[in-house]
């Protein structure tokens, strides 16, 4: 298992990015959370095995239909052992 902090940049708010991310995470078995940032980015904390994480990151680079992802930054972090995947609303 690995933990990644993922920052998705581009036109990624107001296009159901968080809801779609949760649907994909639930389907793949990724645990963690997703939230909008004040600067327009979307932040994802994700935990999964290597193969699952690769598929999840591929999706993050595309996003939902109306999203325009320009950059995806990832930083490996310490495992938090999340129980599920949640949408965090500020």
FENZI-V298371 format. One record per pair of residues at least 12 apart in sequence whose ideal C-beta (glycine too) atoms are under 10 Angstrom apart, sorted by sequence separation. I is the first residue (numbers start at 0). J is the second residue. If there is no record, write none. Layout:
I|J, I|J
This chain:
20|32, 21|33, 31|43, 32|44, 33|45, 43|55, 59|71, 7|20, 20|33, 31|44, 32|45, 43|56, 19|33, 20|34, 29|43, 30|44, 31|45, 45|59, 57|71, 59|73, 5|20, 17|32, 18|33, 30|45, 31|46, 56|71, 17|33, 29|45, 30|46, 31|47, 43|59, 16|33, 17|34, 29|46, 30|47, 56|73, 17|35, 27|45, 28|46, 29|47, 41|59, 16|35, 24|43, 28|47, 29|48, 27|47, 28|48, 20|41, 24|45, 27|48, 41|62, 52|73, 13|35, 21|43, 24|46, 29|51, 12|35, 20|43, 24|47, 27|50, 28|51, 29|52, 11|35, 12|36, 17|41, 27|51, 31|55, 11|36, 16|41, 17|42, 20|45, 27|52, 29|54, 41|66, 3|29, 5|31, 7|33, 12|38, 13|39, 17|43, 29|55, 33|59, 4|31, 12|39, 14|41, 16|43, 24|51, 27|54, 28|55, 29|56, 41|68, 2|30, 3|31, 5|33, 8|36, 11|39, 12|40, 26|54, 27|55, 43|71, 45|73, 2|31, 7|36, 10|39, 11|40, 12|41, 26|55, 29|58, 0|30, 6|36, 8|38, 9|39, 11|41, 40|70, 41|71, 43|73, 46|76, 8|39, 9|40, 23|54, 24|55, 27|58, 45|76, 6|38, 8|40, 9|41, 23|55, 26|58, 40|72, 44|76, 46|78, 7|40, 8|41, 46|79, 6|40, 7|41, 23|57, 24|58, 46|80, 5|40, 6|41, 7|42, 20|55, 23|58, 24|59, 44|79, 46|81, 5|41, 6|42, 7|43, 22|58, 23|59, 45|81, 5|42, 6|43, 44|81, 47|84, 4|42, 5|43, 20|58, 23|61, 46|84, 4|43, 5|44, 19|58, 20|59, 23|62, 45|84, 3|43, 4|44, 5|45, 23|63, 44|84, 3|44, 4|45, 22|63, 43|84, 44|85, 2|44, 3|45, 19|61, 20|62, 2|45, 3|46, 16|59, 19|62, 20|63, 44|87, 1|45, 2|46, 3|47, 19|63, 1|46, 2|47, 18|63, 19|64, 42|87, 0|46, 1|47, 16|62, 17|63, 19|65, 20|66, 0|47, 1|48, 5|52, 15|62, 16|63, 19|66, 32|79, 0|48, 1|49, 11|59, 14|62, 15|63, 30|78, 31|79, 0|49, 3|52, 14|63, 15|64, 16|65, 30|79, 32|81, 1|51, 2|52, 5|55, 14|64, 15|65, 16|66, 30|80, 31|81, 0|51, 1|52, 5|56, 11|62, 14|65, 15|66, 30|81, 31|82, 32|83, 33|84, 34|85, 35|86, 0|52, 3|55, 7|59, 10|62, 11|63, 13|65, 14|66, 16|68, 29|81, 30|82, 31|83, 32|84, 33|85, 34|86, 35|87, 37|89, 3|56, 6|59, 7|60, 9|62, 13|66, 14|67, 30|83, 31|84, 32|85, 33|86, 34|87, 35|88, 36|89, 5|59, 11|65, 12|66, 29|83, 30|84, 31|85, 32|86, 33|87, 34|88, 35|89, 5|60, 7|62, 10|65, 11|66, 29|84, 30|85, 32|87, 34|89, 3|59, 10|66, 11|67, 28|84, 9|66, 10|67, 11|68, 27|84, 9|67, 10|68, 11|69, 25|83, 26|84, 7|66, 8|67, 9|68, 10|69, 24|83, 25|84, 8|68, 9|69, 11|71, 24|84, 7|68, 8|69, 9|70, 23|84, 24|85, 7|69, 8|70, 9|71, 21|83, 22|84, 24|86, 7|70, 8|71, 21|84, 6|70, 7|71, 8|72, 20|84, 21|85, 6|71, 7|72, 21|86, 5|71, 6|72, 7|73, 20|86, 5|72, 6|73, 4|72, 5|73, 6|74, 17|85, 18|86, 3|72, 4|73, 5|74, 17|86, 3|73, 4|74, 16|86, 17|87, 3|74, 4|75, 17|88, 2|74, 3|75, 4|76, 2|75, 3|76, 1|75, 2|76, 1|76, 2|77, 2|78, 1|78, 2|79, 0|78, 2|80, 2|81, 0|80
